[in-house]
Amino acid sequence: MNCAAAIISGMGCVSAAGRNLAETLASFAAPHRNAGPTTLFETPIRCPVFEVPTPPANPAHRQSRTLLLARQAVREAVAQARLDSRPPSGPIGVCLGTTVACQLNDVDFYAALRAGAEPSLAPVDRFLKGNPAEAVAADLGADGPRLTVANACSSGTDAIGVALSWLNAGLCAAVIAGGADELNRIPLDGFHALGVMSPAPCRPFDRDRRGLNLGEGAGVLVLETPAGAAARGMPTRLRLCGYGAACDAYHLTAPRPDGSGLEAAIRVALAQAGIAPAAIAFVNAHGTATRDNDKVEGAVLGRVFGAEIVVLSTKGFTGHTLGAAGGLEAVFTAAALRAGWIPASAGFENRDDEIPIAPVAARTPVHGAYALSTSLAFGGNNAALVFGWEEQELL
């Protein structure tokens, strides 16, 4: 096993595809897409979104929706990892990615303030208490490092990469890592202004794709050292093996046309895992269903892995969840590798001749020890994670 690897002892998720991992896998298998009109706030934008269907309760709105979603995913992951009943012998760190949670995004508050009124300071209080990593660490009494990563749509992936570095540096015995983001008026307006939102459910990599749909949710992994997991009697077969990141700084919102930053991130992740591209059983692509992203990403995947690589985008089930996307897709990738199957790439029907690869159109068995998850973000940020599955437990 590569020295950079960490054991995945717990996973948790919540999104439009399900309130937990079991419900999500059932939606993938059905397959079921829960896209619909925005109900969380008033908006003239009529593009479909992927809202969490039955969100957690929020008494008197005392905490942000992002934090509620994060806590739901963390509870599932922590329970699966048995951190309460079998605590690790060293510090527990928390590293979570987000975008919306780091904004003062209460439009009514600003409107009242600019009008000369004296609005309630409740939104400010929510913001000051809304740092996801700090809040989760306080919930758990975690005594290790904590960090909230806000790096646009690669935030969740980058947070997991930071967590891996903490474990390898000996700063923690375990880390809770992933991403969380709520559906909010500000990103909805922003992406609509960019002209990249689809008026229908999104179709990643499809010839007739018309743009993305926004979504919300949270995805969280519990990562720990191999020795720590074995000492706690936890399964050691599912692993995070490598992380790569590269920023090409090409454009504020558009990907670099030659995809060199994404390719660099993928190759760094593969090198850290100590494997060649041929070892990858499948790729869970960023796959936003925008014209530029899918064309650039598809070209890079074809160049690195060949045209026959097994690939999908799960955004057809969740929408683009921004800072949560990397966390959710990390959970989905690890779970699929363990289960030995991936769902149809929801929304894909027609191959695009400008893209050398095509995602799977039906539930597909996957065989192999490694899988890759990719993230592309504004500002030219690119990130990739390699996951592994051992045939036998580590000794």
C-alpha positions in Angstrom: 0.0 0.0 0.0 1.3 3.5 -0.9 2.5 5.5 2.1 0.2 8.4 1.1 -3.0 6.3 1.5 -5.6 6.8 4.2 -8.4 4.5 5.3 -12.0 5.5 4.6 -13.8 4.3 7.7 -17.0 6.3 7.3 -19.1 8.0 4.6 -22.1 10.3 4.8 -24.1 12.2 2.3 -27.3 14.2 1.7 -28.5 15.6 -1.6 -31.5 15.6 -4.0 -30.6 12.0 -4.6 -31.2 10.9 -1.0 -31.0 11.8 2.7 -28.2 9.3 3.2 -25.9 6.9 1.3 -28.4 4.0 1.1 -31.2 6.3 -0.3 -28.7 7.8 -2.8 -27.6 4.4 -4.1 -31.3 3.4 -4.5 -31.9 6.6 -6.5 -28.9 5.8 -8.7 -30.1 2.2 -9.2 -33.7 3.2 -10.1 -32.6 5.6 -11.7 -34.5 8.6 -10.2 -33.8 12.3 -10.8 -35.3 14.8 -8.3 -35.1 18.0 -10.3 -37.8 20.6 -10.0 -38.6 24.3 -9.6 -37.0 26.4 -6.8 -39.1 26.3 -3.6 -36.6 27.6 -1.0 -37.0 31.3 -2.1 -38.7 33.5 -4.6 -37.0 33.8 -7.9 -38.1 34.7 -11.5 -35.6 32.1 -12.8 -37.5 29.1 -14.0 -34.6 26.7 -14.6 -34.9 23.4 -12.6 -32.8 22.8 -9.5 -31.9 19.9 -7.3 -33.2 20.7 -3.8 -32.8 18.3 -0.8 -36.4 16.9 -0.7 -36.8 16.7 3.1 -34.2 18.9 4.6 -33.3 18.7 8.3 -35.3 20.9 10.7 -34.0 24.4 11.4 -35.7 25.8 14.5 -36.2 29.5 14.3 -33.5 29.6 11.5 -30.8 29.8 14.0 -28.2 28.1 11.8 -27.4 28.2 8.1 -28.9 25.6 5.8 -25.3 24.7 4.7 -24.4 23.9 8.3 -27.6 21.8 8.7 -26.7 19.8 5.6 -23.1 19.4 6.8 -24.1 18.1 10.2 -26.5 15.6 8.6 -23.7 14.1 6.5 -21.2 14.2 9.4 -23.6 12.3 11.7 -23.9 9.4 9.1 -20.2 9.3 8.5 -19.2 9.4 12.2 -21.8 6.7 13.1 -20.4 4.4 10.4 -16.9 5.0 11.6 -17.9 4.4 15.2 -15.9 7.4 16.4 -18.1 7.8 19.4 -17.8 4.2 20.7 -14.3 3.5 19.4 -12.4 6.9 19.5 -9.0 7.0 17.8 -5.9 7.3 19.9 -4.9 10.8 18.6 -6.5 14.1 17.6 -9.4 14.3 15.2 -9.2 17.1 12.6 -12.1 18.7 10.5 -11.6 20.0 7.0 -14.7 21.0 5.0 -15.2 22.8 1.7 -18.0 25.3 0.9 -18.8 28.4 -1.0 -22.2 29.8 0.0 -21.6 29.2 3.7 -18.8 31.7 3.6 -21.0 34.6 2.4 -23.3 37.0 4.1 -26.0 36.0 1.7 -29.2 37.3 3.3 -30.5 39.7 0.6 -33.4 40.9 2.8 -30.9 42.0 5.4 -28.9 44.1 2.9 -32.0 45.6 1.4 -33.3 46.8 4.8 -29.9 48.1 5.7 -29.5 50.1 2.5 -33.0 51.5 3.0 -32.0 52.9 6.3 -33.9 50.5 8.5 -32.6 48.6 11.4 -32.8 44.9 10.3 -32.5 42.0 12.7 -29.0 40.9 13.3 -30.0 37.3 13.2 -28.4 36.8 9.7 -25.1 38.3 11.0 -25.3 35.9 14.0 -25.8 32.9 11.7 -22.8 34.0 9.6 -20.5 34.4 12.6 -21.5 31.0 13.9 -21.6 29.4 10.5 -18.0 28.3 9.9 -18.6 24.6 9.0 -15.3 23.2 10.2 -15.5 25.1 13.5 -19.1 24.2 14.1 -18.6 20.5 13.4 -15.4 20.4 15.5 -17.4 21.9 18.4 -20.2 19.3 17.9 -17.7 16.5 18.2 -15.3 17.9 20.6 -12.6 17.4 18.0 -9.2 18.5 19.2 -7.2 18.5 16.0 -6.7 21.1 13.3 -9.8 22.5 11.6 -10.1 24.4 8.3 -12.9 25.6 6.0 -11.8 25.6 2.4 -13.5 28.1 0.0 -12.1 27.4 -3.4 -15.2 27.5 -5.6 -16.3 24.2 -7.1 -13.2 22.3 -6.1 -13.6 23.1 -2.4 -14.8 19.7 -1.3 -12.1 17.9 -3.2 -9.4 20.2 -1.9 -10.6 19.8 1.7 -10.2 16.0 1.3 -6.7 16.6 -0.1 -5.8 18.8 2.8 -7.1 16.1 5.2 -4.9 13.5 3.5 -1.8 15.8 4.0 -2.7 16.2 7.7 -2.7 12.4 8.2 0.6 12.0 6.3 2.2 14.8 8.4 1.1 13.1 11.6 -1.1 16.0 12.7 -4.2 13.8 13.3 -5.2 10.2 13.9 -8.5 10.8 11.9 -10.1 13.7 9.9 -13.6 14.4 9.0 -13.4 15.9 5.5 -15.7 16.8 2.6 -18.0 19.6 1.5 -21.4 21.2 2.0 -23.4 23.9 0.3 -26.9 25.2 0.2 -29.0 26.3 -2.7 -29.1 30.0 -2.5 -30.3 33.0 -4.5 -26.9 34.5 -5.0 -25.3 31.6 -6.9 -28.5 31.0 -8.8 -28.5 34.6 -10.0 -24.8 34.5 -10.8 -24.9 31.3 -12.9 -28.0 32.5 -14.7 -26.2 35.8 -15.5 -23.3 33.7 -17.0 -25.8 32.0 -19.3 -24.8 28.5 -18.4 -28.0 27.2 -16.7 -30.1 24.7 -18.5 -33.9 25.2 -18.9 -34.3 21.4 -18.5 -32.7 18.7 -16.4 -29.0 18.7 -17.3 -27.3 16.3 -19.7 -23.6 15.9 -18.9 -21.4 15.2 -22.0 -24.5 14.9 -24.2 -24.4 16.4 -27.7 -27.5 18.4 -26.9 -26.5 19.6 -23.5 -27.7 23.2 -22.7 -26.0 23.9 -19.3 -26.0 23.0 -15.7 -28.6 22.8 -12.9 -27.7 23.9 -9.4 -28.2 21.7 -6.4 -27.3 21.4 -2.7 -26.1 18.9 -0.2 -23.1 17.6 1.7 -20.7 14.7 1.4 -18.3 13.7 4.1 -15.6 11.0 4.6 -13.9 9.9 7.8 -10.3 9.4 7.0 -7.7 7.8 9.3 -4.3 6.3 9.3 -4.1 2.6 8.4 -2.6 1.8 11.9 -5.3 3.7 13.6 -8.1 2.1 11.7 -6.7 -1.4 12.3 -6.2 -0.7 16.1 -9.9 0.4 16.3 -11.0 -2.8 14.5 -12.4 -0.9 11.5 -12.4 -2.3 7.9 -9.3 -1.2 6.0 -10.2 -2.1 2.5 -11.5 1.2 1.2 -8.8 3.9 0.8 -8.0 7.4 -0.3 -4.8 6.9 -2.2 -3.9 10.2 -3.9 -4.7 13.8 -4.4 -3.6 16.3 -7.0 -4.3 20.0 -7.6 -3.2 22.5 -10.2 -4.4 26.0 -11.0 -3.9 27.2 -14.6 -5.3 30.7 -13.8 -6.6 30.9 -17.4 -9.9 32.7 -16.8 -12.2 33.8 -14.0 -14.9 31.3 -15.0 -13.9 29.4 -18.1 -11.6 26.3 -18.2 -8.3 26.5 -20.1 -9.1 25.1 -23.6 -6.2 22.6 -23.6 -7.1 21.3 -20.2 -3.4 21.3 -19.1 -4.2 22.2 -15.5 -6.7 19.4 -15.1 -4.3 16.9 -16.7 -1.6 18.0 -14.3 -3.9 17.5 -11.3 -4.9 14.0 -12.5 -1.3 13.0 -13.1 -0.2 14.2 -9.7 -3.0 12.2 -8.0 -2.0 9.1 -9.9 1.7 9.6 -9.0 0.8 10.0 -5.4 -1.2 6.8 -5.5 1.7 5.1 -7.2 -0.4 3.8 -10.2 -0.5 4.2 -14.0 -3.6 5.5 -15.8 -4.5 1.9 -16.9 -5.2 1.0 -13.3 -8.2 3.3 -13.1 -11.5 1.2 -13.3 -13.7 4.3 -13.8 -13.8 8.1 -13.6 -16.5 10.1 -11.8 -16.1 13.2 -13.9 -16.9 16.8 -12.9 -19.3 16.8 -15.9 -21.3 19.9 -15.4 -23.2 19.7 -18.7 -21.9 23.1 -19.9 -20.5 23.3 -23.4 -16.9 24.3 -22.4 -16.5 22.1 -19.3 -17.5 18.9 -20.8 -15.6 19.5 -24.0 -12.3 20.3 -22.2 -12.7 17.6 -19.5 -13.7 15.0 -22.0 -10.6 15.7 -24.1 -8.3 15.5 -21.1 -9.8 12.1 -19.9 -9.5 10.8 -23.5 -5.9 11.9 -23.6 -4.9 10.5 -20.2 -7.0 7.3 -20.1 -8.0 6.6 -23.7 -11.3 6.8 -25.5 -12.7 3.6 -23.9 -12.4 4.7 -20.3 -15.5 4.0 -18.2 -16.8 7.4 -17.1 -20.0 9.0 -15.7 -21.2 12.2 -14.2 -23.4 12.0 -11.1 -24.5 15.7 -11.5 -27.5 14.4 -13.4 -28.8 13.1 -10.0 -27.6 15.9 -7.8 -27.2 19.0 -9.9 -24.0 21.1 -9.4 -23.7 21.4 -5.6 -20.7 23.9 -5.9 -18.6 23.5 -2.7 -20.3 20.3 -1.8 -19.7 18.7 -5.2 -16.2 17.3 -4.5 -17.3 15.9 -1.1 -20.5 14.2 -2.6 -18.7 12.8 -5.6 -15.9 11.5 -3.4 -18.5 9.5 -1.4 -20.2 8.3 -4.6 -16.9 7.3 -6.2 -15.7 5.4 -3.1 -19.1 3.7 -2.6 -19.3 2.6 -6.2 -15.8 1.2 -6.2 -16.7 -0.8 -3.1 -20.1 -1.9 -4.6 -18.6 -2.9 -8.0 -21.1 -0.9 -10.1 -21.8 2.6 -11.3 -25.2 4.1 -12.4 -26.1 5.4 -15.8 -24.8 8.9 -16.4 -28.2 10.5 -16.0 -29.2 12.7 -18.9 -26.8 11.3 -21.4 -28.4 10.0 -24.7 -26.4 11.2 -27.7 -22.6 11.1 -28.2 -20.9 14.4 -29.0 -18.4 13.9 -31.8 -16.3 16.7 -30.4 -15.7 14.7 -27.2 -13.5 11.6 -27.4 -15.1 9.8 -24.5 -18.8 8.9 -23.8 -20.3 8.2 -20.4 -22.1 5.0 -19.6 -25.8 5.0 -20.5 -26.8 2.2 -18.2 -25.9 0.7 -14.9 -22.5 -0.8 -15.4 -20.4 -3.3 -13.4 -16.9 -2.0 -12.7 -13.9 -4.2 -12.0 -10.6 -2.9 -10.6 -8.8 -1.6 -7.6 -8.9 2.2 -8.3 -11.2 5.0 -9.3 -10.8 8.7 -10.0 -13.0 11.7 -9.1 -12.3 15.1 -10.7 -13.3 18.7 -9.9 -12.9 21.9 -12.0 -13.5 25.3 -10.5 -13.6 29.0 -11.3 -10.2 30.7 -11.3 -8.7 27.7 -13.2 -8.6 25.5 -10.1 -8.4 21.7 -10.8 -8.3 18.9 -8.4 -8.5 15.1 -8.5 -8.7 12.2 -6.0 -7.8 8.5 -6.4 -9.6 5.9 -4.4 -8.6 2.3 -3.9 -10.3 -1.0 -2.9 -8.2 -3.9 -1.5 -9.3 -7.4 -2.0 -8.3 -8.3 1.6 -8.1 -6.3 4.8 -4.7 -4.8 5.7 -2.8 -6.4 8.4 
